């Protein structure tokens, strides 16, 4: 499951060489890092069903805030004030927003 996240992080290292690899990995897996926090607060739900799949027993019942395409676009889409002239040294931070949402297309769009 996380191989797609790591692939996006490693590939983006070529685009943003000044950003640390650890930051890129967290950025690529950010939605999966936020999900347990939202479960703890009761915003999203899952249940454990032994034998559901061969890999894990999680039955994801309700998780629209962390893994839906719409919320991914809202969380990491364009921000106000983004019409400034592009500068090469800002390519890393600007590209991080794209990196946050990229794994949705790798893993969630099946």
MORAZI-V805458 format. One record per backbone hydrogen bond with DSSP energy under -1.0 kcal/mol. CO is the residue of the C=O (numbers start at 1). NH is the residue of the N-H. If there is no record, write none. Layout:
BEGIN
{{CO NH} {CO NH}}
END
This chain:
BEGIN
{{2 6} {3 7} {4 8} {5 9} {6 10} {7 11} {8 12} {12 16} {16 19} {20 24} {21 25} {22 26} {23 27} {24 28} {25 29} {29 33} {30 34} {31 35} {34 38} {35 39} {36 40} {37 41} {38 43} {38 44} {39 42} {45 62} {47 59} {49 52} {57 49} {59 47} {62 45} {63 67} {68 72} {69 73} {70 74} {71 75} {72 76} {73 77} {79 82} {87 90} {88 91} {90 94} {91 95} {92 96} {95 99} {96 100} {97 101} {98 102} {101 104} {102 105} {103 107} {104 108} {104 109}}
END
